């Protein structure tokens, strides 16, 4: 058993999915222990693969294991696994967060209807996500890509009795599908140019210049469209906040830590192609910057705690794309890892709050919960500071890395934009924490009945808080080495051909980064201290237009609605007109009418008189005979 | 020996008489009889051709026997229909049995 058998990681949860989906209803407790067992075994397998990978002599080269899948004429398709440091890191993130979320769900989902189904789909999700990151060819990536999309759809719409949940599930599925079509087109374009789906072969072909410049740019942009859809980048970001209709553990696992980073992962995987294609990296950077900035603004005016976290997630995904735009996948993956830990922590923390307050997630009804829920409060505090980017918590190190790389690659203008986004991140995170956990309670009745969640929920919170606090430190050479990675995480993951760079503190940027976080935190603390809305209300009233714009998220949803109303419905009207009057009235009804009319005329030949028929037969015979003679000559 | 043409002419005359009967008569039984005439004309043709063209074989005679069999069966069926018609309408005039129409 080694890195070659990594496919087992996906196969085990998939097997448990089948068991849970088929027999979960009959099992005691809905088989939730099987869910936890499944994820824990995936985690153990991950450790085995990791150890084997690090022990392999040589230079941490990728471990490939593929088999011939189909062989049709000229076309041969091989599918298999491709294990390299990026995959290993993703394995770690997915399995660790999944274990925590599964354990947490045992407490959070207790007594919910379709309890077993929740765990079943969770296993399917983990299996598909692991498959996605280990796939060695784009076709397999696409299959896994759609599978995680389906799981996301099923879990967002888990409470399908609620209309808003089904609407959100539909919206998520259709919005990401828009991007997925692009991804499929991109994959086909690459296949046309190279004749293979294998990622490494495509990268090789692109680097050798076997693909024309424009063709390469267009195809990689199509692929990137898929990444944007899955990772909810502007303008596809609209589905992620709505996806918060799903159960909160799902939001933590799928819509914060793992599935939404699939786009980041795929872009990182294909980054050599982005580097070859002229201008592609700039597009990635611009998309990331736009998203980080816009969602920062949007998060400022949200009052639903999960929505704030959702916008923050989109923003942080923007940060990751900015990191990719600098051509450093290691930094993006590093930020992905730290973000997965602290954002999963924040989501599970909000889940704990929602559970404790009997499904209350509006800030206007919360406040002052720290004393009631000390463990949730403390862990949430750690997560918030990590998100805001205070040293030595995880978020600081990865964000700092992004700023340094961004400055090297694109210069000060990009740093300024992203810096502003970082200030806003710190601001809304602090606002979220203060309005939920500090000051006086806004609704005494809610406050009264709140109690700390049980250990099955606080345990994962504490573990994730630990990770959120220290996981950033692996950036240091010594820490990484101590953990068995040769030279820390930034040297562990790097592009082939790129020289690995060793982390060192850039004091100027570290100070600036710290200053940004502090400004944001102080600003929010000044405005909301003691959970008082006096200052923020004054600010909102000072310029109600701006406030309304933020509150309605820059009118993106309205814009889409208008496009759908005018464009799609207008076109549908045209199509329906064509269907009604051309296809139906002329084509279908028309042929029936012609037949009916002809029959109406010809029926008079049917006299019912035998002599007429006899005469017709006789004349027919004579006619045929004459005709035959004439033709014969 | 009587030449073949004579048989054929006779057969054509009988057949034409049959056709005339079918077209001109209004009584169902008479129409049936006319049909029998036509069938017999055909049988006569079979036998004449068989005797003249291939005298060693009896192919034509076998066909004639088949035609007679079919004719017998047909008459049995048709007379049954005529009887039903007569029972229902008290007539055997085919002009009055004209309800099978639009």
Contacts between the chains, C-beta under 8 A, distances in Angstrom:
chain1	res1	chain2	res2	distance
A	603	B	102	4.3
A	604	B	102	6.9
A	606	B	100	7.9
A	606	B	101	4.9
A	606	B	102	5.6
A	607	B	98	6.8
A	607	B	101	5.7
A	608	B	97	8.0
A	608	B	98	4.0
A	608	B	99	6.1
A	608	B	100	4.6
A	608	B	101	3.1
A	609	B	94	7.2
A	609	B	95	6.2
A	609	B	98	4.8
A	610	B	31	7.4
A	610	B	94	4.3
A	610	B	97	7.1
A	611	B	23	6.5
A	611	B	26	7.3
A	611	B	94	6.5
A	611	B	95	7.1
A	614	B	22	5.0
A	614	B	23	5.7
A	614	B	31	7.7
A	615	B	23	5.7
A	618	B	19	5.7
A	618	B	22	7.5
A	618	B	23	6.2
